[in-house]
């Protein structure tokens, strides 16, 4: 056999700039924490476009399908949502959502509603359905806005919309720029949305956590070539730019809380947040958003359950 080529080392992230003010208040023991070095996970393969007929076979429940040993026995009604998805995919070939390059709004809204109401059993089903919608690239943002029009007003299962949106991004069906543009657009009228669903703002935070760069030593986060904390943080700032400063503060506070929950320890002790003064950078931004000093930011975060400074947990 020919000799195997040695594995290529992953590119190193550029050092982050220092935020002196916030860094001084963080845990003094942070620098003593050992930095684990684990090879980055291989990039996700781009999902190839699948013709409608092939996709129908892909989503249609097969007679040989089996569950893992850890899974409970399938119930008699478990395949109903799969049948609904298969039926919807079949209808899209005859009754599409796009005609002459333009989105048929009523039809698209109907499809999204059926997917939301059960045709899509799990987030990845949305990726399969989106595949056959045939939405032109320059109309992706418009379609995404229709989806979030539906998602923002849903008061049941608040974790569903951000997870679906994250799967569409990770499945290369929706571009990050489209998400950014739609978030900015909704932010300009968030008060009207909150009148219908007062927790709608949490969608921002939960989505941002879903696309947080995968920590080297953790089993959560998004592993993507070239995706690092710097890019993620810049994306956060752009997504939140149209929100009121106080609301942006709430969003970032929830981001920190959710990341803290995933790590299972105070955020000030999480190595992923201490590398490159990442937490210091976020705290400095929160000082600007809150119009307050660092000590007050720490107190406000503590009320949200976020232990951002040593001695507060």
JOPEZI-V959870 format. One record per backbone hydrogen bond with DSSP energy under -0.5 kcal/mol. NH is the residue of the N-H (numbers start at 1). CO is the residue of the C=O. Records with the same first field share a line. If there is no record, write none. Layout:
NH=CO / CO
This chain:
20=18
23=19
24=20
25=21 / 22
26=22 / 23
30=27
31=28
32=29
33=30
36=34
38=36
44=223
55=51
56=52
57=53
58=54
59=55
60=56
65=62
71=68
78=75
80=77
83=79
84=80
85=81
86=82
87=83
88=84
89=85
90=86
91=87
92=88
93=89 / 90
94=90 / 91
95=91
99=102
102=99
104=97
105=103
108=104
109=105
110=106
111=107
112=108
113=109
114=110
115=111
116=112
117=113
118=115
119=114
120=115
121=119
125=122
126=122 / 123
127=123
128=124
129=125
130=126
131=127
132=128 / 129
133=130
134=130
139=136
140=137
143=139
144=140
145=141
146=142
147=143
148=144
149=145
150=146
151=147
152=148
153=149
154=151
155=153
160=157
162=158
163=159
164=160
165=161
166=162
167=163
168=164
169=165
170=166
171=167
172=169
173=168
174=168
179=175
180=176
181=177
182=178
183=179
184=180
185=181
186=182
187=183
188=184 / 185
189=186
190=187
193=189
194=190
195=191
196=193
197=193
200=197
202=199
203=200
204=201
205=201
206=202
207=203
208=204
209=205
210=206
211=207
212=209
214=222
215=220
218=215
222=212
223=221
224=222
227=224
228=226
232=228
233=229
234=230
235=231
236=232
237=233
238=234
239=235
240=236
241=238
243=240
247=244
248=244
249=245
250=246
251=247
252=248
253=249
254=250
255=251
256=252
257=253
258=254
259=255
260=256
261=257
262=258
263=259
264=260
265=260
268=307
269=266
270=267
271=269
273=270
274=270 / 271
275=271
277=274
278=275
279=273
281=277
282=278
283=279
284=280
285=281
286=282
287=283
288=284
289=285
290=286
291=287
292=287
297=293
298=294
299=295
300=296
301=297
302=298
303=299
304=300 / 301
305=302
306=301
307=305
308=306
312=309
